[in-house]
Amino acid sequence: MEGPQASPPSLGEGAPGRARQMELVGGCYEQILFGFAVRQGENWTPIPDFTHHAHTASLSAVAVNNRYVVTGSRDETIQIYDMKKKIEHGALLHHNGTITCLEFYGNAHLLSGAEDGLICIWDTKRWECLKSIKAHKGHVTSLSIHPSGKLALSVGTDKTLRTWNLVEGRSAFIKNLKQNAHIVKWSPSGEKYVVVITNKVDVYKLETASVSGSITTEKRISSVRFITDSVLAIAGDDEVIRLYDCDSQKCLCEFKAHENRIKDIYSFEKEGLQVIVTASSDGYIKLWSLELDKVFLGVFLGWESVKNQDDVIPLLYIAFAYGGNPLFHNLVPMPANGKILISQGGNQHQVTWSHVPVIAAITRMLSVASSRRLPRWR
């Protein structure tokens, strides 16, 4: 999140309240925090649960833990909402500037960043500020806590990527960037992290603190989410969600999720089901099931030429993996239009030759919940 006009609604998995039920919460420009009860089953229909007029200006950040939802805003406050009692719990008033990022670590601590350049560490038992760090000379645009809770990363408008020792509350490392980054995020294992600058994602290895690869998209990136330690979901200023392999930087699949730009993306796993949640400027939140074991990966193996009478036909030798196992391989004629038709399970998928081995739109993405019209998002 990068300031008031680029502050997307954030999504989270809240306290369940009842068995097999989750709370889907989000914030919007109309200063409202809203929640939908979502019960897991064949039909994941969201049911309106609550609305809360949380701020006097548009919301810019949302975070959740097992009990509380915290929201940040352009009004420079952090508001706390008790999901168990469904009441306002209080406000945190330490920052002087728009709150740009919020992240819980477990149920004990919260980190906040703002346009005043500060990162604050909060005790969520007493809601006291344990430490206030002057993190950046400009705005803090994004922060991310390592899964161990001992480190954090932050980026800001001073063109730096900073590593923080949270045990001692001090700076551990500063890396100068060529441009301002607006997103930083750790992988689930904490062995890698990504830094987003406009439409480019740099993948770093923790072991070397160096870039191992880069992913570039056509339009500005608004949100990224690690689905697994090696699969990264990317959303931006278009209608498409794309999944990338962080190791090869190849696009594994893509699908059209909305009719307008996507503002935020979230994911979680529930009883073996991988769910992606997307929010868009078209005013909809959607839930998608992701069948990771059915992601196809095309592998280009080689060329052969076969002489048929007077014509030499170029053949593309390709193999596909299905759930990590070889599915089939064959010699396929490459049509003049550069399109290849792949049949599987009675369904045909048209693949552009230029996308091999980046096979697009083959992963089966199914909407598992009906969409509901929500407050206006710009």
C-alpha positions in Angstrom: 0.0 0.0 0.0 1.4 3.3 -1.0 -0.6 6.3 0.2 -4.2 7.4 0.2 -5.0 7.0 -3.5 -3.4 3.6 -3.7 -4.8 2.3 -0.5 -6.6 -0.9 -1.4 -9.0 -2.7 0.9 -7.3 -5.5 2.7 -8.6 -9.0 3.3 -8.1 -11.4 6.2 -9.3 -14.5 7.8 -10.8 -13.5 11.2 -11.9 -15.4 14.3 -14.2 -18.2 13.3 -16.8 -17.8 16.0 -18.5 -21.1 15.0 -17.1 -24.3 13.7 -16.2 -24.2 10.0 -17.0 -20.5 9.8 -14.7 -17.7 9.0 -15.0 -13.9 9.0 -14.1 -12.1 5.8 -13.3 -8.5 6.6 -12.4 -5.5 4.4 -12.2 -1.7 4.4 -13.1 0.8 1.8 -12.8 4.5 0.9 -16.2 5.3 2.6 -14.4 4.9 6.1 -16.3 1.6 6.7 -15.0 -1.7 8.1 -17.3 -4.5 7.0 -17.4 -8.2 7.7 -19.0 -11.2 6.1 -19.5 -14.6 7.7 -18.4 -17.4 5.4 -19.2 -21.0 6.3 -17.1 -23.6 4.6 -19.1 -26.1 2.5 -20.3 -26.7 -1.0 -21.7 -23.2 -1.3 -19.4 -20.6 0.3 -22.0 -17.8 0.2 -20.9 -14.8 2.3 -23.5 -13.5 4.7 -23.4 -9.9 5.9 -22.3 -9.9 9.5 -21.4 -6.4 10.6 -20.4 -2.9 9.5 -18.4 -0.4 11.6 -17.8 3.3 10.8 -14.2 3.0 11.9 -12.6 6.3 10.8 -13.2 9.9 9.7 -11.2 9.3 6.5 -10.7 6.4 4.0 -9.2 3.2 5.3 -5.7 2.4 4.1 -4.7 -0.8 5.9 -6.4 -3.7 7.6 -4.9 -6.6 9.7 -6.5 -9.4 11.8 -5.5 -11.9 14.4 -7.6 -14.5 16.3 -9.6 -11.8 18.1 -9.0 -8.3 16.8 -9.3 -6.4 13.6 -7.1 -3.3 13.4 -7.6 -0.6 10.7 -5.4 2.3 9.6 -6.6 5.4 7.9 -5.7 8.8 6.4 -7.0 10.2 9.7 -3.7 9.1 11.2 -5.3 6.7 13.7 -5.3 2.9 14.2 -8.7 1.7 15.4 -9.2 -1.6 17.2 -12.3 -3.7 16.7 -13.1 -6.7 19.0 -14.4 -9.5 16.8 -15.5 -11.6 19.8 -17.7 -8.8 21.3 -18.4 -7.0 18.0 -17.6 -3.7 19.6 -15.0 -0.9 19.2 -12.1 -1.6 21.5 -10.0 1.6 21.3 -7.6 3.6 19.2 -3.8 3.9 18.8 -2.7 7.5 18.3 1.1 7.4 18.0 1.5 8.2 14.3 1.4 11.6 12.5 0.5 10.7 9.0 -1.5 8.2 7.0 -1.2 4.6 8.3 0.2 2.7 5.3 0.8 -0.9 6.7 -0.3 -3.1 9.6 0.8 -6.6 10.4 0.2 -8.9 13.4 2.8 -11.4 14.7 0.7 -14.0 16.4 -1.6 -12.7 19.2 1.1 -10.8 21.1 2.4 -8.1 18.8 1.4 -5.7 16.1 3.7 -3.6 13.8 2.5 -0.4 12.1 4.1 1.8 9.5 3.0 5.3 8.4 3.9 8.3 6.2 5.7 9.8 9.2 8.5 7.3 8.6 7.9 5.5 11.8 7.5 1.8 12.5 5.8 1.1 15.9 5.9 -2.2 17.8 2.7 -2.7 19.9 1.9 -5.0 22.7 -1.5 -6.3 21.9 -2.3 -7.4 25.5 -2.1 -3.9 27.0 -2.1 -2.1 23.6 1.0 -0.2 24.5 3.7 1.0 22.1 6.9 -0.9 23.1 9.1 0.7 20.5 9.0 3.5 18.0 11.6 3.4 15.3 12.4 6.1 12.8 12.6 3.6 10.0 12.7 5.7 6.8 13.5 9.3 5.9 10.3 9.3 3.8 7.1 7.3 4.1 7.0 3.7 5.2 5.2 2.0 2.3 5.3 -1.6 3.3 6.6 -3.9 6.0 6.7 -7.7 6.6 7.6 -9.8 9.6 9.7 -12.9 9.3 7.9 -16.2 10.3 10.4 -16.5 13.3 9.3 -13.1 14.6 12.9 -12.1 15.0 13.3 -10.0 11.8 11.2 -7.6 9.8 11.7 -5.9 6.4 10.5 -2.5 5.4 10.6 -0.3 2.3 9.9 3.4 2.0 10.1 6.5 -0.2 13.8 7.0 0.6 14.7 4.2 -1.9 15.9 1.8 0.8 15.1 -1.7 1.8 15.8 -2.1 5.5 16.1 -5.2 7.7 15.2 -4.9 11.4 16.3 -6.9 14.4 13.1 -7.1 16.3 14.7 -8.8 19.3 16.8 -5.7 19.9 14.6 -3.2 18.1 17.4 -1.9 15.9 18.4 -1.7 12.2 20.3 -4.8 11.0 20.9 -4.0 7.4 20.2 -1.3 4.8 20.1 -1.9 1.0 19.8 1.0 -1.4 17.4 0.6 -4.2 17.3 2.4 -7.6 13.6 3.3 -7.2 11.0 3.5 -4.4 9.5 0.1 -3.6 5.9 -0.2 -2.5 5.6 -3.8 -1.4 7.9 -6.2 0.5 6.8 -9.7 1.7 8.4 -12.8 3.2 7.8 -16.3 1.9 6.0 -18.7 4.4 9.4 -20.4 5.2 11.3 -17.2 5.5 14.0 -18.4 3.2 13.1 -15.8 0.5 11.3 -12.5 0.1 10.1 -10.3 -2.6 10.3 -6.6 -3.2 7.9 -4.9 -5.6 8.9 -1.7 -7.6 6.1 -0.5 -9.8 5.6 -3.5 -12.2 8.6 -5.5 -11.2 9.1 -8.2 -8.5 12.6 -8.9 -7.4 13.0 -12.3 -5.6 15.6 -12.3 -2.9 17.3 -15.2 -1.1 17.7 -14.7 2.6 21.0 -16.7 2.6 22.7 -14.3 0.2 20.5 -11.2 0.5 20.8 -10.9 -3.2 18.3 -11.0 -6.1 17.8 -14.5 -7.5 15.4 -13.5 -10.2 12.9 -10.9 -11.4 9.3 -11.0 -12.6 8.0 -8.1 -14.8 4.4 -7.5 -15.6 2.8 -5.1 -18.1 1.0 -3.0 -15.5 1.6 -1.7 -12.0 1.4 -4.4 -9.3 -1.0 -3.6 -6.4 -0.7 -6.8 -4.3 1.3 -10.1 -4.1 0.7 -13.2 -2.0 2.8 -16.3 -1.5 0.5 -19.3 -2.1 3.3 -21.7 -1.3 7.0 -21.0 -0.7 7.6 -21.2 -4.4 4.3 -20.0 -5.9 3.6 -16.3 -5.9 0.2 -14.8 -6.9 0.4 -11.3 -8.4 -2.4 -8.8 -8.9 -2.3 -5.3 -10.4 -3.9 -2.7 -12.5 -5.8 -5.1 -14.7 -8.4 -7.8 -14.2 -6.1 -10.9 -14.1 -4.5 -12.9 -11.3 -1.2 -14.6 -12.3 0.6 -17.3 -10.5 4.4 -17.4 -10.9 7.1 -19.9 -10.0 9.6 -17.9 -7.9 12.5 -20.2 -8.8 12.1 -20.0 -12.6 10.2 -16.7 -12.7 7.8 -18.4 -15.1 4.0 -17.8 -15.2 2.3 -21.0 -14.2 -1.2 -19.8 -15.0 -3.5 -16.8 -15.2 -7.2 -16.2 -15.0 -9.5 -13.2 -15.3 -10.9 -12.5 -11.8 -12.7 -9.2 -12.2 -14.0 -6.5 -14.6 -11.7 -3.8 -13.3 -8.3 -3.5 -11.6 -7.6 -5.7 -8.7 -6.8 -3.9 -5.4 -5.8 -6.7 -3.1 -5.3 -10.4 -2.9 -5.3 -12.8 0.1 -5.0 -16.5 0.5 -5.4 -19.2 3.1 -5.7 -23.0 3.4 -8.6 -24.5 5.2 -8.9 -28.3 5.7 -6.8 -29.0 2.7 -8.5 -26.5 0.4 -6.4 -23.6 -0.9 -8.6 -20.4 -1.2 -7.7 -17.1 -2.9 -9.7 -14.0 -2.1 -9.6 -11.0 -4.4 -11.0 -7.5 -4.1 -11.5 -5.1 -7.1 -12.4 -1.6 -8.0 -15.5 -3.2 -9.7 -17.0 -3.4 -6.1 -16.8 -7.2 -5.7 -14.9 -9.5 -3.4 -14.6 -13.0 -4.8 -13.4 -16.3 -3.3 -11.6 -18.9 -5.6 -10.5 -22.4 -5.0 -7.1 -23.2 -6.3 -6.2 -26.8 -7.1 -2.4 -26.7 -6.9 -2.0 -30.3 -7.8 -3.6 -29.6 -11.1 -1.3 -26.8 -12.3 0.1 -27.7 -15.6 3.7 -27.0 -16.4 4.8 -27.1 -20.0 8.4 -28.1 -20.6 10.1 -27.5 -24.0 12.3 -30.4 -24.8 13.4 -30.0 -28.4 12.7 -29.7 -32.1 12.4 -32.3 -34.8 11.6 -31.9 -38.5 9.7 -34.5 -40.5 9.7 -34.5 -44.3 6.2 -35.1 -45.7 6.5 -35.4 -49.4 7.9 -32.0 -50.4 7.1 -30.2 -47.2 9.3 -30.0 -44.1 7.0 -29.8 -41.0 8.5 -28.4 -37.8 7.4 -30.4 -34.8 7.5 -29.2 -31.2 8.4 -31.9 -28.7 6.7 -31.0 -25.4 6.0 -32.6 -22.1 3.5 -31.7 -19.4 3.5 -32.4 -15.8 0.3 -33.0 -13.9 0.5 -32.8 -10.1 4.3 -33.2 -10.3 4.1 -36.3 -12.5 4.5 -36.6 -16.3 1.1 -36.6 -17.9 2.0 -37.1 -21.6 4.5 -36.1 -24.2 4.2 -35.9 -27.9 5.4 -34.5 -31.1 2.9 -31.7 -32.0 2.8 -29.9 -35.3 3.3 -26.1 -34.8 0.5 -24.4 -36.7 1.2 -21.3 -38.8 -0.9 -19.1 -36.4 1.4 -20.0 -33.5 -1.5 -21.6 -31.5 -1.5 -25.1 -30.0 -4.6 -26.9 -28.9 -4.2 -29.1 -25.9 -7.0 -31.5 -24.9 -7.4 -32.9 -21.4 -10.5 -34.3 -19.7 -12.6 -33.4 -22.7 -11.7 -29.7 -22.5 -9.5 -28.0 -25.1 -7.1 -25.2 -24.1 -5.6 -22.9 -26.7 -1.9 -22.1 -25.9 0.1 -19.5 -27.7 3.5 -20.8 -28.9 5.2 -17.7 -27.5 3.9 -18.8 -24.0 5.5 -22.2 -24.1 6.8 -23.2 -21.6 4.8 -20.5 -19.8 1.4 -22.2 -20.3 -1.3 -19.7 -19.5 -4.9 -20.2 -18.4 -4.7 -24.0 -17.9 -5.1 -24.1 -14.2 -8.7 -24.7 -13.3 -9.9 -21.8 -11.2 -13.5 -22.2 -9.9 -15.5 -19.6 -8.0 -16.6 -21.1 -4.7 -18.7 -18.3 -3.5 -21.2 -16.0 -5.1 -20.1 -12.4 -5.3 -21.8 -9.7 -3.4 -22.0 -6.0 -4.4 -19.9 -4.0 -1.9 -19.3 -0.3 -1.2 -17.7 1.7 -4.0 -14.0 1.3 -4.4 -12.1 3.6 -6.8 
